[in-house]
Amino acid sequence: MTDFSPELRSRAQAIRLMAFDVDGVLTDGKLYLNDAGEEMKAFNTLDGHGLKMLQASGVAVAIITGRRSRTVELRATNLGIQHVFQGVEDKRSCFLALLAELQLSPAQAGFMGDDVVDLPPMRSSGLAVSVPAAPAVVQQHAHWVTRRAGGEGAARELCELIMAAQGTLDAQLARYLD
């Protein structure tokens, strides 16, 4: 992962917290409802392992989403994500409150989103990332757009970019190469 600009590398090096939207970022954005009205989501295992490696490398991970879903709680618990905020109408305020709690500056935090509701925290972060399916206005405000789609490895791609920029990717991968 050496094909990114010096500016993007610098932004990624500073990251101590990476926050993610869910629908369209950690999932493909489709909402599945069964006959009982229960919501189901499909999460990508590559993304999940990327999030675990990112946390193991010292970067905190957060989920900030406008919807509420038991599946998000379960997935976050499975991945060891401690900062989970659901049903959030004002994602920017939530993001900034988390930064204050963790005593981080906006330059030390990133946000990955896919729609206009994600623009406020993206524009308040040091590393704004979106997915290829995001509307043009969202992509225009992103510092980087992943190659992979939401729910199909986009989060993993971002996690590896951050770890590569911080020099921790090789150590995370070495556990599997020895």
C-alpha positions as CSV (number, residue, x, y, z in Angstrom):
1,M,0.0,0.0,0.0
2,T,2.4,2.6,-1.2
3,D,0.2,4.2,-3.9
4,F,-1.2,7.0,-1.8
5,S,-0.2,10.6,-1.7
6,P,2.1,12.2,0.9
7,E,-0.8,14.2,2.2
8,L,-3.0,11.1,2.7
9,R,-0.1,9.3,4.3
10,S,0.4,12.2,6.7
11,R,-3.3,12.3,7.6
12,A,-3.4,8.5,8.2
13,Q,-0.3,8.7,10.3
14,A,-2.0,11.0,12.8
15,I,-5.1,8.8,13.3
16,R,-5.7,7.6,16.8
17,L,-9.5,7.1,16.4
18,M,-11.3,5.9,13.3
19,A,-15.1,6.1,13.3
20,F,-17.4,4.3,10.9
21,D,-21.0,4.7,9.7
22,V,-22.7,1.3,9.3
23,D,-25.1,1.0,6.4
24,G,-23.3,1.4,3.1
25,V,-19.9,1.4,4.8
26,L,-19.7,-1.7,7.0
27,T,-22.6,-3.3,5.1
28,D,-23.6,-3.1,1.4
29,G,-26.3,-0.6,2.4
30,K,-29.2,-2.9,1.8
31,L,-31.7,-3.4,4.7
32,Y,-33.1,-6.9,5.0
33,L,-36.4,-7.3,6.8
34,N,-37.9,-10.7,7.6
35,D,-41.6,-11.5,7.9
36,A,-41.5,-10.6,11.6
37,G,-40.1,-7.2,10.8
38,E,-36.7,-8.0,12.2
39,E,-33.8,-6.2,10.5
40,M,-30.8,-8.2,9.2
41,K,-27.5,-6.9,7.9
42,A,-24.6,-8.7,6.3
43,F,-21.1,-7.8,7.5
44,N,-17.9,-8.7,5.7
45,T,-15.4,-10.8,7.6
46,L,-12.5,-9.1,5.9
47,D,-13.7,-5.8,7.2
48,G,-14.1,-7.3,10.7
49,H,-10.6,-8.7,10.8
50,G,-9.2,-5.3,9.5
51,L,-11.0,-3.5,12.4
52,K,-9.6,-6.0,14.9
53,M,-6.0,-5.5,13.5
54,L,-6.5,-1.7,13.5
55,Q,-7.5,-1.8,17.2
56,A,-4.6,-4.2,18.0
57,S,-2.2,-1.7,16.4
58,G,-3.4,1.0,18.9
59,V,-6.1,2.9,16.9
60,A,-9.5,3.1,18.6
61,V,-12.5,2.3,16.6
62,A,-16.0,3.7,16.9
63,I,-19.4,3.2,15.2
64,I,-21.7,6.2,14.7
65,T,-24.9,5.4,12.9
66,G,-28.3,6.9,12.5
67,R,-30.2,3.6,12.7
68,R,-30.6,1.3,15.7
69,S,-30.1,-2.4,15.2
70,R,-29.4,-5.3,17.6
71,T,-27.1,-6.7,14.8
72,V,-24.8,-3.7,15.1
73,E,-24.5,-4.3,18.9
74,L,-23.7,-7.9,18.4
75,R,-21.2,-7.2,15.6
76,A,-19.5,-4.5,17.7
77,T,-19.2,-6.8,20.7
78,N,-17.8,-9.5,18.5
79,L,-15.1,-7.2,17.2
80,G,-14.3,-5.6,20.6
81,I,-15.5,-2.1,19.6
82,Q,-16.3,-0.2,22.7
83,H,-17.5,3.1,21.2
84,V,-20.9,2.4,19.7
85,F,-23.5,5.1,19.1
86,Q,-26.8,4.2,17.4
87,G,-29.8,6.3,16.6
88,V,-27.6,9.3,16.3
89,E,-29.3,12.3,14.5
90,D,-26.4,14.7,14.9
91,K,-23.3,12.6,14.0
92,R,-21.0,15.6,14.2
93,S,-21.9,16.4,17.8
94,C,-21.5,12.8,18.7
95,F,-18.1,12.6,16.9
96,L,-16.8,15.7,18.6
97,A,-18.1,14.6,22.0
98,L,-16.2,11.3,21.6
99,L,-13.0,13.3,20.6
100,A,-13.4,15.3,23.8
101,E,-13.9,12.2,25.9
102,L,-10.8,10.6,24.4
103,Q,-8.9,13.9,24.5
104,L,-8.1,13.8,20.8
105,S,-8.0,16.6,18.3
106,P,-10.0,16.4,15.0
107,A,-6.7,15.8,13.2
108,Q,-6.2,12.6,15.2
109,A,-9.6,11.2,14.2
110,G,-11.2,10.0,11.0
111,F,-14.7,9.3,9.8
112,M,-15.8,6.9,7.0
113,G,-19.2,7.6,5.6
114,D,-21.3,7.1,2.5
115,D,-24.1,9.7,2.4
116,V,-24.8,13.3,3.0
117,V,-25.7,12.7,6.7
118,D,-22.0,11.7,7.2
119,L,-20.6,15.0,5.8
120,P,-20.7,16.9,9.1
121,P,-18.4,14.4,10.9
122,M,-16.3,13.8,7.8
123,R,-15.7,17.6,7.5
124,S,-14.8,17.7,11.2
125,S,-12.2,15.0,10.9
126,G,-8.5,14.8,9.9
127,L,-9.2,11.9,7.6
128,A,-12.5,11.8,5.7
129,V,-13.1,8.6,3.7
130,S,-16.0,7.5,1.5
131,V,-16.9,4.5,-0.7
132,P,-17.3,4.4,-4.5
133,A,-21.1,4.4,-4.3
134,A,-21.3,7.5,-2.2
135,P,-22.9,10.5,-3.9
136,A,-20.6,12.9,-5.7
137,V,-20.9,15.6,-3.0
138,V,-19.7,13.1,-0.4
139,Q,-16.8,12.0,-2.5
140,Q,-15.8,15.6,-3.1
141,H,-15.4,16.1,0.6
142,A,-13.5,12.9,1.2
143,H,-9.7,12.9,1.5
144,W,-9.8,9.4,0.0
145,V,-12.4,7.1,-1.7
146,T,-11.8,3.4,-1.3
147,R,-11.6,1.1,-4.3
148,R,-13.8,-1.5,-2.7
149,A,-17.5,-1.1,-2.0
150,G,-19.1,-0.7,1.3
151,G,-19.6,-4.1,3.0
152,E,-17.2,-5.6,0.5
153,G,-13.8,-4.8,2.0
154,A,-13.9,-1.0,2.0
155,A,-13.3,-0.8,5.8
156,R,-10.4,-3.3,5.5
157,E,-8.8,-1.3,2.8
158,L,-8.9,1.8,5.0
159,C,-7.6,-0.1,8.0
160,E,-4.7,-1.4,6.0
161,L,-4.0,2.1,4.7
162,I,-3.8,3.5,8.2
163,M,-1.6,0.7,9.5
164,A,0.7,1.0,6.5
165,A,1.0,4.7,7.0
166,Q,1.7,4.2,10.7
167,G,4.2,1.3,10.1
168,T,2.1,-1.2,12.0
169,L,0.7,-3.3,9.1
170,D,3.7,-5.6,8.8
171,A,3.6,-6.4,12.5
172,Q,-0.1,-7.2,12.3
173,L,0.4,-9.5,9.3
174,A,3.5,-11.2,10.7
175,R,1.4,-13.1,13.2
176,Y,0.0,-15.0,10.2
177,L,3.2,-15.3,8.2
178,D,5.5,-16.9,10.8
